[in-house]
Amino acid sequence: MGPVVPEFSRHQRQPRGSRLRSGPLGDQPFPGLLPKNFSREELVDALRAAVVDRKGPLVTLNKPQGLPVTGKSGELTLLSVLPELSQSLGLGEQELQVVRASGKESSGLVLLSSCPQTASRLQKFFIHSQRAQRPTATYCAVTNGIPTASEGKIQAALKLERIDGVNLTVPVKAPSRKDILEGVKKTLSHFRVVATGSGCALVHLQPLTGPG
């Protein structure tokens, strides 16, 4: 059987374990979207409130959509506020480092570490797993319609498209060479339907190519 492509709704995929919180980001019209003109102090407060787990040197937080991990000097990024976030979390001189993070246009879980050795080992694990096409993350999505197959692989070309003021990932049918040069990416993901109802399905997705 060839690859099966379920029809996914146009909602940003959320890594399993993500949840909405009240606070600086929780009252926005589009939950999880980084507000414009956010101050440095407001961002640190929002990220501190977005922490979902702390275990040893590891800190996991739910990054808002629209926040870049890195950027130019002077830009407000996740990396630029890590010193203040580390102090805010009471880590003292143990400054947090990024181990794994979603891109600017995605919200989702970010893994940080205050131990350089732990960060290095985990980064090597993710790189090795990606090269071997082993999934390192599971996302949840709600489909508009129920996929014919309960499990399979999705081969799809994706691009960013601005919809209602928000950049969302949308599929591209039969991408041309020009599309690829302009940023359309070919992806491969494993999917499994875990629940259905009212013409919709809850699906687990595991990217096998690109950052997970």
Salt bridges, closest charged atoms under 4 A:
ASP45 OD1 - ARG48 NH1 3.28
GLU84 OE2 - ARG40 NE 2.40
GLU151 OE2 - HIS190 NE2 2.97
GLU161 OE1 - LYS159 NZ 3.93
GLU182 OE2 - LYS178 NZ 3.99
